[in-house]
Amino acid sequence: MKDKITEHSIRLFEKKGFKETSIQDIVDSMGVTKGTFYYYFSSKEELLMDIHLGYIDNLLEKQRHIVETNSSYKEKLFETVFLLISNIKVQGSAAKIFFREMKNLNEKRLALIVPKRNEFRFTIENLLKEGIEKGEFRANLNISIITFGILGAANWSYQWFNPNGTLTDREVAEVFVEMILEGIQSV
Amino acid sequence: MKDKITEHSIRLFEKKGFKETSIQDIVDSMGVTKGTFYYYFSSKEELLMDIHLGYIDNLLEKQRHIVETNSSYKEKLFETVFLLISNIKVQGSAAKIFFREMKNLNEKRLALIVPKRNEFRFTIENLLKEGIEKGEFRANLNISIITFGILGAANWSYQWFNPNGTLTDREVAEVFVEMILEGIQSV
């Protein structure tokens, strides 16, 4: 039931926005009472926090797996970009809430989410740093800005990527990583 | 006075969100009456539309200038990325509203904004296409996906770029365009 409440809420938050969706809207959409909601969540904010935590914890776990199981740093980079785009495909609505509704978390809750978001970013920075040491990437890179560029290209796909379009999530990741690794100028 | 209302509203919308800000909040922050507001805008939605139009029209005008005045396609690309990042620096609050609050425009208003957003993107696609024809960019590029990647890297900076940080908007654009043109792998 908890998962069902979360699912229904994600759909409503995406469509109407977090602030505009009431607990009454959520329970009405499921045909249950407010009591059911309050059995699992103390407030709408706690539910939003739960969605955020679920999203980032899932990403961090998959990122750990990528870093551990791939030997080349180029592969680790590709799998990371692919993870972000495929996650938007699988969890499109949750992704939109993750990017759009962070402003509705209070400071105490942000203090739990922001370090996790940063961890994902720092792991990419480390991956680039170690890839430079191994000679896979150029030595003179501004690692932190490049990381923001990679995250930007991948995360922005939540704005436009259509899972039913002509390209798959893997093909989009391939185009991006080829651009990031090889550049687009003619040689 | 119209500009002053717009300025104050942008600041309030950024802080509290569009839906959560009332016309009363706006006029209170300026020490004027609702009559003043309604002299210039028929509704809060019209004001939001005005902010969106102002933002995208300004970008399109600057983009036209870039395309006309630079001879190399690499320069046109650099200036476009720099435009997006510097615009976030100059118009940070308006940029956040432009990216976050589009969902609050009705269909009729979206029908005026979306083609302008698309125009900005298509101009980048054209720039890449012509750059390929001139031999500046590689021939086998997926132009539309690369364009989304470039827009993503640049636009995402509204989430993290700090105009008072160690790097200027121009330096960030230089790091991004070097990555986009040359790639990060060692050669």
Chai-1 contact restraints between the chains, C-beta under 6 A:
chainA,res_idxA,chainB,res_idxB,connection_type,confidence,min_distance_angstrom,max_distance_angstrom,comment,restraint_id
A,K19,B,K19,contact,1.0,0.0,6.0,A-B,restraint_1
A,G135,B,S186,contact,1.0,0.0,6.0,A-B,restraint_2
A,F137,B,I184,contact,1.0,0.0,6.0,A-B,restraint_3
A,F137,B,Q185,contact,1.0,0.0,6.0,A-B,restraint_4
A,F137,B,S186,contact,1.0,0.0,6.0,A-B,restraint_5
A,R138,B,I184,contact,1.0,0.0,6.0,A-B,restraint_6
A,R138,B,S186,contact,1.0,0.0,6.0,A-B,restraint_7
A,L141,B,I184,contact,1.0,0.0,6.0,A-B,restraint_8
A,N142,B,V175,contact,1.0,0.0,6.0,A-B,restraint_9
A,I145,B,V172,contact,1.0,0.0,6.0,A-B,restraint_10
A,I145,B,V175,contact,1.0,0.0,6.0,A-B,restraint_11
A,I146,B,M179,contact,1.0,0.0,6.0,A-B,restraint_12
A,F148,B,W160,contact,1.0,0.0,6.0,A-B,restraint_13
A,G149,B,A153,contact,1.0,0.0,6.0,A-B,restraint_14
A,G149,B,F176,contact,1.0,0.0,6.0,A-B,restraint_15
A,G149,B,M179,contact,1.0,0.0,6.0,A-B,restraint_16
A,G152,B,G152,contact,1.0,0.0,6.0,A-B,restraint_17
A,G152,B,A153,contact,1.0,0.0,6.0,A-B,restraint_18
A,G152,B,W156,contact,1.0,0.0,6.0,A-B,restraint_19
A,A153,B,G149,contact,1.0,0.0,6.0,A-B,restraint_20
A,A153,B,G152,contact,1.0,0.0,6.0,A-B,restraint_21
A,A153,B,A153,contact,1.0,0.0,6.0,A-B,restraint_22
A,W156,B,G152,contact,1.0,0.0,6.0,A-B,restraint_23
A,W156,B,W156,contact,1.0,0.0,6.0,A-B,restraint_24
A,W160,B,F148,contact,1.0,0.0,6.0,A-B,restraint_25
A,V172,B,I145,contact,1.0,0.0,6.0,A-B,restraint_26
A,V175,B,N142,contact,1.0,0.0,6.0,A-B,restraint_27
A,V175,B,I145,contact,1.0,0.0,6.0,A-B,restraint_28
A,F176,B,G149,contact,1.0,0.0,6.0,A-B,restraint_29
A,M179,B,I146,contact,1.0,0.0,6.0,A-B,restraint_30
A,M179,B,G149,contact,1.0,0.0,6.0,A-B,restraint_31
A,L181,B,G183,contact,1.0,0.0,6.0,A-B,restraint_32
A,L181,B,Q185,contact,1.0,0.0,6.0,A-B,restraint_33
A,E182,B,G183,contact,1.0,0.0,6.0,A-B,restraint_34
A,G183,B,L181,contact,1.0,0.0,6.0,A-B,restraint_35
A,G183,B,E182,contact,1.0,0.0,6.0,A-B,restraint_36
A,G183,B,G183,contact,1.0,0.0,6.0,A-B,restraint_37
A,I184,B,F137,contact,1.0,0.0,6.0,A-B,restraint_38
A,I184,B,R138,contact,1.0,0.0,6.0,A-B,restraint_39
A,I184,B,L141,contact,1.0,0.0,6.0,A-B,restraint_40
A,Q185,B,F137,contact,1.0,0.0,6.0,A-B,restraint_41
A,Q185,B,L181,contact,1.0,0.0,6.0,A-B,restraint_42
A,S186,B,G135,contact,1.0,0.0,6.0,A-B,restraint_43
A,S186,B,F137,contact,1.0,0.0,6.0,A-B,restraint_44
A,S186,B,R138,contact,1.0,0.0,6.0,A-B,restraint_45
